[in-house]
Amino acid sequence: MTEDLQNKAALVTGASSGIGEATVRALRAEGWTVFAVARRADRLTALESGTGAVAMPADIAEDDDVSRLLADVTAAGGIDTLINIAGGARGADKVGDASTEDWEWMYRVNVLGTMKLTRAFLPMLRAHGRGTVLNLTSTAGLDAYEGGGGYNAAKFAQHAMTNALRLEEAENNLRVIEVAPGLVQTEEFALNRLGNAQAAQKVYQGVAEPLTAGDVADVVRYAVTAPHHVNLDQVVIRPVAQAATHKLIRKG
C-alpha cells in the first residue's frame, strides 16, 4: 500500500534527461506536484509542457541558485520530498593519471550539490513532520574499480553523507533513502563521461538488457510512495547480467 498522495510534492534534480526526467514523469503520473530542476531550461520547458511539472532551471551547486529555488518552492507551497538525482561522471583515468578538473567537477556535482540542496530544504522537510530525502548514488559508491577513482570517490562520499543524514534526522521523522543503480543505459551518462559516442556504446555492448532510466525511476517512485514509516535505507538495483560490479555478462 502507498501513502495518500493528496498534496504530495517533490523537488527532483537532474530532471532534464535520464533518470531524473523519468522520475518526474513517474511521479506526475501518480498525481504528485513536481518541481523539475536542472540547468538546461529548454529541456525543462518541454518537460513542463508534456507533464505538467513545474520547470525550475538552476545549478544546484551554486549558492544563489539554491537560495532562489528555496524561495520559489516555498512561495509555491513547499515540498515534503527531495529527490537528489543530479550527478555524473567525467573521465575513466586511473588515479595516477587523474584530471584535477574532472575530479573537482564530479565532487561539485555529486557531493556539494546534493549537500547544498539538502541543507537548504531540511528546515522545510523537518517542519512538514513526514519528510523524505532520496539520494541517487551508484554502485560505484559501494565498490571501487580501475579507472573509476574519481567517480568512486564522489559516490562513496555521497553514500556516506546519506548514511550520516539518516542518523541525524531520524528524530525529526525524516525518511532518508539511498538508491544505488548499477549499469543503466541512458542517452547521456556514458557519452558525457567518455566524450565520444563509439566509446560510450562499448560500455553497453553485448549486455542483453541493461537497466533503463524508467527501471530506476520505478524504484524511486515506489520508495517515496511507500508508507512513511517504511524506510528503504539502501536499494541496490542492477541488471541480471551484472551479478556484481566486477561481473558483467556480455554476449557476442
PyMOL commands that set and color helices and strands:
alter all, ss='L'
color gray80, all
select helices_A, chain A and resi 18-29+41-51+63-75+95-97+100-128+139-141+149-172+189-194+197-204+213-225
alter helices_A, ss='H'
color red, helices_A
select strands_A, chain A and resi 9-13+33-38+54-57+81-84+132-136+175-181+234-237+242-244+247-248
alter strands_A, ss='S'
color yellow, strands_A
deselect
rebuild
show_as cartoon
